[in-house]
Amino acid sequence: MPQKPPIIVASVLKPVDDSRMLYKLGFSIRETNKYDLNIIGFSSKKTPKVENIRLIEIFSGPRTNLSRIFVHFKFLRQLIKIRPAVVIVTTFELLPIATLAKPFLSYKLIYDVQENYGKNITYNQTMPAFLRVVAKSLVRLSERLGKTAIDHYIFAEQCYVTEMPSINSYTVIENKAAISSPFKPSFRLPNPISPHFIICGTITPVYGVIPAIEWFLKLKEALPNAKLTLVGHCPLTSFYQELTNIYGLEEGIHLELSDHPLPIGHIRNKVLEADILMLPYLLLPSIKDKIPTKLYEGIALQKVILMSQNPLWKTIVDKYPAGICIDFLATEEVSSVWKSLLNLDYYQLQPDEDLFWEAEKRKFQQLLINITSPN
């Protein structure tokens, strides 16, 4: 039997069991049974054993750890060892090595653009101003260098088409829900006396966590049995301490925060246990034109959704309806929002097929066929 062509999917910023890298791109590659798949990333708290996929950890510890500079050499070593036919890089940091090694190893290079890093650095403000200048320069240099070697781009968001107009060779493969759930008939809000809210995923200031907590506490004045769970990865130590110091002992609030990404299955189980999924994103230029994966997944699971007011998101939420879009800073409107939530009949329409990963999977698999076919 001829040997299957090796493929590498690699990141520094994501764990090897990252939702997109492993469960979407990785499983879609494995399903074809045409490739020898290797996923490279940083170590997970509980690295799963996945059949027919090799998970290679090249970094562990905090993102600011100095040992992170050595990941480029570890990545290069894996490139030489595996000798891939295709390399899919999902973060700008690995582009320089992937670019420099390409002429010697003769692989096809795909850049999976999951973030507009320049916008994120400018508006998310997760680092001091002088470091933002340095970081933006590194991103710009890495992506410009990579442009000479990249055979094809994947855009994880439709808005990147207009944000990156100089890129022509691209396929939009959005981060849609890679889950299936049986359709439930339309329903009213369960537990109206003791509702259970949840905020989950990557817990950062730009997620709008603090305004959402304050909104919840205002509601709790009228509903003392209401509960709020925060569960997920909190990468900023200062923000972790702020949340713990201010809300750690607050009755009705449960914090389950980690310095590592938590297993996707654990997060999903927590969402299923809750009544209302809060998506309180701040409407920054780096966020407002994107469609959060948690919105797709929340609708796929038919959860009641309480989300920041944004015309793009409101169109999706109102369609089924899946919930309500609000201004979390307008705590004086808590009572009227709650009445609206109680009076709504949720999911009168079944979630559309275009919310799910299946269609994106077919586009991705076709891209691999095209890029590995002889010219």
Rosetta blueprint (number, residue, H / E / L):
1 M L
2 P L
3 Q L
4 K L
5 P L
6 P E
7 I E
8 I E
9 V E
10 A E
11 S E
12 V E
13 L E
14 K E
15 P E
16 V L
17 D L
18 D L
19 S H
20 R H
21 M H
22 L H
23 Y H
24 K H
25 L H
26 G H
27 F H
28 S H
29 I H
30 R H
31 E H
32 T H
33 N L
34 K L
35 Y L
36 D E
37 L E
38 N E
39 I E
40 I E
41 G E
42 F E
43 S L
44 S L
45 K L
46 K L
47 T L
48 P L
49 K L
50 V L
51 E L
52 N L
53 I E
54 R E
55 L E
56 I E
57 E E
58 I E
59 F E
60 S L
61 G L
62 P L
63 R L
64 T L
65 N L
66 L H
67 S H
68 R H
69 I H
70 F H
71 V H
72 H H
73 F H
74 K H
75 F H
76 L H
77 R H
78 Q H
79 L H
80 I H
81 K H
82 I H
83 R L
84 P L
85 A L
86 V E
87 V E
88 I E
89 V E
90 T L
91 T L
92 F H
93 E H
94 L H
95 L H
96 P H
97 I H
98 A H
99 T H
100 L H
101 A H
102 K H
103 P H
104 F H
105 L H
106 S L
107 Y L
108 K E
109 L E
110 I E
111 Y E
112 D E
113 V E
114 Q L
115 E L
116 N L
117 Y H
118 G H
119 K H
120 N H
121 I H
122 T H
123 Y H
124 N H
125 Q L
126 T L
127 M L
128 P L
129 A H
130 F H
131 L H
132 R H
133 V H
134 V H
135 A H
136 K H
137 S H
138 L H
139 V H
140 R H
141 L H
142 S H
143 E H
144 R H
145 L H
146 G H
147 K H
148 T L
149 A L
150 I L
151 D L
152 H E
153 Y E
154 I E
155 F E
156 A L
157 E L
158 Q L
159 C L
160 Y H
161 V H
162 T H
163 E H
164 M L
165 P L
166 S L
167 I L
168 N L
169 S L
170 Y E
171 T E
172 V E
173 I L
174 E L
175 N L
176 K L
177 A E
178 A L
179 I L
180 S L
181 S L
182 P L
183 F L
184 K L
185 P L
186 S L
187 F E
188 R L
189 L L
190 P L
191 N L
192 P L
193 I L
194 S L
195 P L
196 H E
197 F E
198 I E
199 I E
200 C E
201 G E
202 T E
203 I L
204 T L
205 P H
206 V H
207 Y H
208 G L
209 V H
210 I H
211 P H
212 A H
213 I H
214 E H
215 W H
216 F H
217 L H
218 K H
219 L H
220 K H
221 E L
222 A L
223 L L
224 P L
225 N L
226 A L
227 K E
228 L E
229 T E
230 L E
231 V E
232 G E
233 H E
234 C L
235 P L
236 L L
237 T H
238 S H
239 F H
240 Y H
241 Q H
242 E H
243 L H
244 T H
245 N H
246 I H
247 Y H
248 G L
249 L L
250 E L
251 E L
252 G L
253 I E
254 H E
255 L E
256 E E
257 L E
258 S E
259 D L
260 H L
261 P L
262 L L
263 P L
264 I H
265 G H
266 H H
267 I H
268 R H
269 N H
270 K H
271 V H
272 L H
273 E H
274 A L
275 D L
276 I E
277 L E
278 M E
279 L E
280 P L
281 Y L
282 L L
283 L L
284 L L
285 P L
286 S L
287 I L
288 K L
289 D L
290 K L
291 I L
292 P L
293 T H
294 K H
295 L H
296 Y H
297 E H
298 G H
299 I H
300 A H
301 L L
302 Q L
303 K L
304 V E
305 I E
306 L E
307 M E
308 S E
309 Q L
310 N L
311 P H
312 L H
313 W H
314 K H
315 T H
316 I H
317 V H
318 D H
319 K H
320 Y L
321 P L
322 A L
323 G E
324 I E
325 C E
326 I E
327 D L
328 F L
329 L L
330 A L
331 T H
332 E H
333 E H
334 V H
335 S H
336 S H
337 V H
338 W H
339 K H
340 S H
341 L H
342 L H
343 N H
344 L L
345 D L
346 Y E
347 Y L
348 Q L
349 L L
350 Q L
351 P L
352 D L
353 E H
354 D H
355 L H
356 F E
357 W H
358 E H
359 A H
360 E H
361 K H
362 R H
363 K H
364 F H
365 Q H
366 Q H
367 L H
368 L H
369 I H
370 N H
371 I H
372 T H
373 S L
374 P L
375 N L
